[in-house]
Amino acid sequence: MALAILAGVGLAYQTVWPADPGDDEIAQVLMPAEGDTPAVRQFKDTGKNPYNKEPHAIEQGFKLARAVACTHCHAGDLSGLIGPNLITGNWRYPKDGTDKGMFQTLYFGTGAGMAAWGKLGSLTSDEILKVMAFVRSKYRGDPKNITWE
């Protein structure tokens, strides 16, 4: 009986937290699409977030991060709580040192407990870029280690 319950818990966990997306799924999300904002189109073309240094977008990113609970796990200053610290550049997922990699993490989530904010429809691609700009604005590591500019 206990084994059956544990097996059920494992299945529920796997259902809630997505596996790593395949290359085809990532490519599909990064394809230009009707309705893309100019910023999303630019990001899809270059792999660089055009909002990274725009104060208004950073402020909107902060508000979005609070609204979808990023700050519940990463703290309001992004120094980390349940989720990892996002201000030092010591990325749990090294790909997050690039804009494309961080977009993938926010869009598809992780197997470690972070929701797939984009895939689930909680954030649009444009909103993800704004959250990313907020995260980048809080970076307090060595400027020589910035890999997203």
PyMOL commands that set and color helices and strands:
alter all, ss='L'
color gray80, all
select helices_A, chain A and resi 2-16+23-29+38-46+55-67+70-74+94-97+99-108+125-137+143-145
alter helices_A, ss='H'
color red, helices_A
deselect
rebuild
show_as cartoon
